[in-house]
């Protein structure tokens, strides 16, 4: 992630497991700014009555995961050579 103050990359300092998600403390490498991000988990329906995502949203999520994986693979290939 990028720093909200200077735009440089941040790194994770601490991860806190919370009910329903994660909270991460991030720190900027350049300006030493601290920020917190949260990851919230969505509840899935147990009885299958109503899906969490529409079909279009699920397709976009899958496509994004594939695009990120391919970008990481391409980056690794260029880093090795």
Backbone as a printed PyTorch tensor [residue, N CA C, xyz], in Angstrom:
tensor([[[  0.8270,  -1.1780,   0.0000],
         [  0.0000,   0.0000,   0.0000],
         [  0.8720,   1.2420,   0.0000]],

        [[  0.2830,   2.3330,  -0.4570],
         [  1.0090,   3.5940,  -0.4830],
         [  0.6580,   4.4320,   0.7430]],

        [[  1.6300,   5.2000,   1.1660],
         [  1.4650,   6.0920,   2.3190],
         [  0.4810,   7.2110,   1.9750]],

        [[ -0.3700,   7.5470,   2.9310],
         [ -1.3440,   8.6190,   2.7170],
         [ -0.6770,   9.9880,   2.7790]],

        [[  0.5010,  10.0810,   3.3880],
         [  1.1850,  11.3630,   3.5210],
         [  2.0870,  11.6690,   2.3270]],

        [[  2.9820,  10.7040,   1.9950],
         [  3.9830,  10.9950,   0.9670],
         [  3.8570,  10.1320,  -0.2880]],

        [[  3.0570,   9.0700,  -0.2480],
         [  2.8550,   8.2390,  -1.4350],
         [  3.8530,   7.1070,  -1.6050]],

        [[  4.8020,   6.9620,  -0.6870],
         [  5.7640,   5.8640,  -0.7650],
         [  5.1260,   4.5700,  -0.2450]],

        [[  5.8320,   3.4610,  -0.4430],
         [  5.3060,   2.1610,  -0.0060],
         [  5.3420,   2.0350,   1.5120]],

        [[  4.3570,   1.3040,   2.0410],
         [  4.3080,   1.0330,   3.4720],
         [  4.5360,  -0.4470,   3.7090]],

        [[  4.8610,  -0.7910,   4.9350],
         [  5.0070,  -2.1970,   5.2990],
         [  4.1950,  -2.4700,   6.5610]],

        [[  3.8400,  -3.7370,   6.7700],
         [  3.0070,  -4.1210,   7.8980],
         [  3.8780,  -4.3010,   9.1300]],

        [[  3.5010,  -3.6150,  10.2040],
         [  4.2240,  -3.6900,  11.4690],
         [  3.5700,  -4.7110,  12.3930]],

        [[  2.2340,  -4.7010,  12.4280],
         [  1.5120,  -5.5260,  13.3750],
         [  0.1850,  -5.9390,  12.7600]],

        [[ -0.2480,  -7.1860,  13.0210],
         [ -1.5460,  -7.6730,  12.5730],
         [ -2.3240,  -8.1190,  13.8000]],

        [[ -3.5480,  -7.6140,  13.9330],
         [ -4.3950,  -7.9580,  15.0660],
         [ -5.6120,  -8.7110,  14.5420]],

        [[ -5.8190,  -9.9390,  15.0290],
         [ -7.0140, -10.6960,  14.6710],
         [ -8.1720, -10.1920,  15.5050]],

        [[ -9.2260,  -9.7900,  14.8220],
         [-10.4130,  -9.3010,  15.5060],
         [-11.5990, -10.1440,  15.0570]],

        [[-12.6660, -10.0840,  15.8100],
         [-13.8740, -10.7980,  15.4170],
         [-14.3780, -10.2020,  14.1020]],

        [[-14.4210, -11.0140,  13.0700],
         [-14.9370, -10.5450,  11.7920],
         [-13.9210,  -9.9100,  10.8770]],

        [[-12.6280,  -9.9810,  11.2030],
         [-11.6460,  -9.3920,  10.3010],
         [-10.2730,  -9.2360,  10.9090]],

        [[ -9.4390,  -8.4910,  10.2030],
         [ -8.0650,  -8.2210,  10.6370],
         [ -7.8480,  -6.7160,  10.6900]],

        [[ -6.9570,  -6.2960,  11.5530],
         [ -6.5220,  -4.9050,  11.6080],
         [ -5.0090,  -4.9010,  11.4880]],

        [[ -4.5060,  -4.1260,  10.5300],
         [ -3.0680,  -4.0810,  10.2870],
         [ -2.5350,  -2.6840,  10.5810]],

        [[ -1.3940,  -2.6480,  11.2780],
         [ -0.6940,  -1.3850,  11.4720],
         [  0.3760,  -1.3150,  10.4010]],

        [[  0.3910,  -0.2180,   9.6590],
         [  1.3550,  -0.0400,   8.5760],
         [  2.2330,   1.1600,   8.8750]],

        [[  3.4610,   1.1110,   8.3660],
         [  4.3930,   2.2130,   8.5780],
         [  5.0650,   2.5310,   7.2490]],

        [[  5.2220,   3.8110,   6.9810],
         [  5.8670,   4.2650,   5.7540],
         [  7.3830,   4.1550,   5.8990]],

        [[  8.0440,   3.7190,   4.8380],
         [  9.5030,   3.5980,   4.8690],
         [ 10.1890,   4.9600,   4.8340]],

        [[  9.5530,   5.9390,   4.1900],
         [ 10.1810,   7.2440,   4.0200],
         [  9.9000,   8.2020,   5.1730]],

        [[  8.5970,   8.4820,   5.4030],
         [  8.2640,   9.5290,   6.3830],
         [  7.8890,   8.9580,   7.7490]],

        [[  7.9090,   7.6350,   7.9070],
         [  7.6310,   6.9530,   9.1810],
         [  6.2070,   7.1930,   9.6950]],

        [[  5.2630,   7.5290,   8.7890],
         [  3.8660,   7.7460,   9.1590],
         [  3.2060,   6.4090,   9.4780]],

        [[  2.4310,   6.3320,  10.5670],
         [  1.6940,   5.1270,  10.9460],
         [  0.2560,   5.2380,  10.4630]],

        [[ -0.2710,   4.1330,   9.9440],
         [ -1.6670,   4.0870,   9.5290],
         [ -2.2120,   2.7030,   9.8570]],

        [[ -3.5030,   2.6230,  10.0070],
         [ -4.1610,   1.3490,  10.2690],
         [ -5.1210,   1.0380,   9.1290]],

        [[ -5.1330,  -0.2250,   8.6930],
         [ -6.0890,  -0.6850,   7.7040],
         [ -6.8700,  -1.8330,   8.3050]],

        [[ -8.0790,  -2.0410,   7.8090],
         [ -8.9330,  -3.1060,   8.3250],
         [ -9.3870,  -3.9920,   7.1810]],

        [[ -9.4460,  -5.2780,   7.4420],
         [ -9.9820,  -6.2550,   6.5010],
         [-11.1940,  -6.8730,   7.1810]],

        [[-12.3450,  -6.7000,   6.5760],
         [-13.5810,  -7.1830,   7.1670],
         [-14.0960,  -8.3500,   6.3520]],

        [[-14.4360,  -9.4240,   7.0300],
         [-14.9590, -10.6080,   6.3540],
         [-16.4580, -10.5010,   6.2180]],

        [[-16.9600, -10.8900,   5.0520],
         [-18.3960, -10.8940,   4.8160],
         [-18.9790, -12.2040,   5.3100]],

        [[-20.1780, -12.1310,   5.8160],
         [-20.8380, -13.3410,   6.2910],
         [-21.4830, -14.0540,   5.1090]],

        [[-21.2140, -15.3300,   4.9850],
         [-21.8520, -16.1450,   3.9550],
         [-23.1360, -16.7220,   4.5320]],

        [[-24.1120, -16.8910,   3.6820],
         [-25.3640, -17.4480,   4.1550],
         [-25.2390, -18.9640,   4.2600]],

        [[-25.6050, -19.5110,   5.3880],
         [-25.4860, -20.9440,   5.6220],
         [-26.5770, -21.7240,   4.9090]],

        [[-27.7590, -21.1310,   4.7890],
         [-28.8580, -21.8650,   4.1790],
         [-28.9040, -21.7050,   2.6690]],

        [[-28.0550, -20.8780,   2.1100],
         [-27.9900, -20.7170,   0.6600],
         [-29.1460, -19.9140,   0.0920]],

        [[-29.8730, -19.1990,   0.9210],
         [-31.0350, -18.4600,   0.4510],
         [-30.6490, -17.2990,  -0.4560]],

        [[-29.6130, -16.5690,  -0.0920],
         [-29.2120, -15.4040,  -0.8670],
         [-27.6890, -15.3400,  -0.9370]],

        [[-27.1240, -15.3340,  -2.1340],
         [-25.6620, -15.2560,  -2.2350],
         [-25.1400, -13.8880,  -1.7900]],

        [[-23.8990, -13.8670,  -1.3590],
         [-23.2820, -12.6270,  -0.9000],
         [-23.0080, -11.7010,  -2.0810]],

        [[-22.5030, -12.2610,  -3.1930],
         [-22.1900, -11.4850,  -4.3790],
         [-23.1220, -11.8600,  -5.5200]],

        [[-23.3630, -10.9100,  -6.4170],
         [-24.0770, -11.2320,  -7.6440],
         [-23.1160, -11.9840,  -8.5530]],

        [[-23.6260, -12.5800,  -9.6050],
         [-22.7660, -13.3290, -10.5350],
         [-21.7350, -12.4110, -11.1800]],

        [[-22.1400, -11.1870, -11.4870],
         [-21.2150, -10.2310, -12.1190],
         [-20.0890,  -9.8400, -11.1550]],

        [[-20.4500,  -9.5990,  -9.8900],
         [-19.4390,  -9.2500,  -8.8910],
         [-18.4770, -10.4030,  -8.6610]],

        [[-18.9910, -11.6250,  -8.5960],
         [-18.1340, -12.7980,  -8.4060],
         [-17.1830, -12.9680,  -9.5870]],

        [[-17.6670, -12.7340, -10.8000],
         [-16.8110, -12.8410, -11.9820],
         [-15.7020, -11.7900, -11.9500]],

        [[-16.0300, -10.5580, -11.5320],
         [-15.0120,  -9.5050, -11.4380],
         [-13.9530,  -9.8390, -10.3910]],

        [[-14.3770, -10.4020,  -9.2590],
         [-13.4370, -10.7710,  -8.2040],
         [-12.4880, -11.8530,  -8.6990]],

        [[-13.0310, -12.8690,  -9.3680],
         [-12.1830, -13.9430,  -9.9000],
         [-11.2110, -13.4020, -10.9370]],

        [[-11.6850, -12.5050, -11.8200],
         [-10.8140, -11.9320, -12.8430],
         [ -9.6920, -11.1250, -12.1940]],

        [[-10.0180, -10.3620, -11.1670],
         [ -9.0060,  -9.5510, -10.4870],
         [ -7.9450, -10.4450,  -9.8470]],

        [[ -8.3740, -11.5640,  -9.2220],
         [ -7.4230, -12.4860,  -8.6060],
         [ -6.4800, -13.0680,  -9.6560]],

        [[ -7.0290, -13.4240, -10.8220],
         [ -6.2060, -13.9790, -11.8980],
         [ -5.2430, -12.9240, -12.4200]],

        [[ -5.7250, -11.7000, -12.6050],
         [ -4.8570, -10.6220, -13.0960],
         [ -3.7070, -10.3510, -12.1330]],

        [[ -3.9830, -10.3460, -10.8420],
         [ -2.9390, -10.1130,  -9.8400],
         [ -1.9330, -11.2590,  -9.8540]],

        [[ -2.4290, -12.4900,  -9.9340],
         [ -1.5270, -13.6380,  -9.9610],
         [ -0.6190, -13.5870, -11.1910]],

        [[ -1.1960, -13.2550, -12.3470],
         [ -0.3910, -13.1660, -13.5730],
         [  0.6410, -12.0420, -13.4850]],

        [[  0.2480, -10.9150, -12.9200],
         [  1.1900,  -9.7990, -12.7660],
         [  2.3390, -10.1960, -11.8490]],

        [[  2.0430, -10.9300, -10.7720],
         [  3.0940, -11.3890,  -9.8670],
         [  4.0170, -12.3820, -10.5580]],

        [[  3.4360, -13.2760, -11.3620],
         [  4.2640, -14.2380, -12.0970],
         [  5.1650, -13.5220, -13.0820]],

        [[  4.6190, -12.5230, -13.8030],
         [  5.4280, -11.7570, -14.7590],
         [  6.5450, -11.0020, -14.0390]],

        [[  6.2420, -10.4260, -12.8820],
         [  7.2480,  -9.7000, -12.1210],
         [  8.3670, -10.6340, -11.6850]],

        [[  7.9930, -11.8290, -11.2210],
         [  9.0210, -12.7890, -10.7840],
         [  9.9250, -13.1900, -11.9580]],

        [[  9.3260, -13.3640, -13.1290],
         [ 10.1250, -13.7450, -14.3000],
         [ 11.1160, -12.6490, -14.6600]],

        [[ 10.6940, -11.3890, -14.5860],
         [ 11.6070, -10.2940, -14.9360],
         [ 12.6500, -10.0770, -13.8460]],

        [[ 12.3100, -10.3920, -12.5750],
         [ 13.2750, -10.2250, -11.4860],
         [ 14.3880, -11.2630, -11.5720]],

        [[ 14.0610, -12.4560, -12.0630],
         [ 15.0380, -13.5480, -12.1220],
         [ 16.0250, -13.3190, -13.2490]],

        [[ 15.5480, -12.8190, -14.3900],
         [ 16.4460, -12.6740, -15.5530],
         [ 17.2420, -11.4180, -15.4930]]])
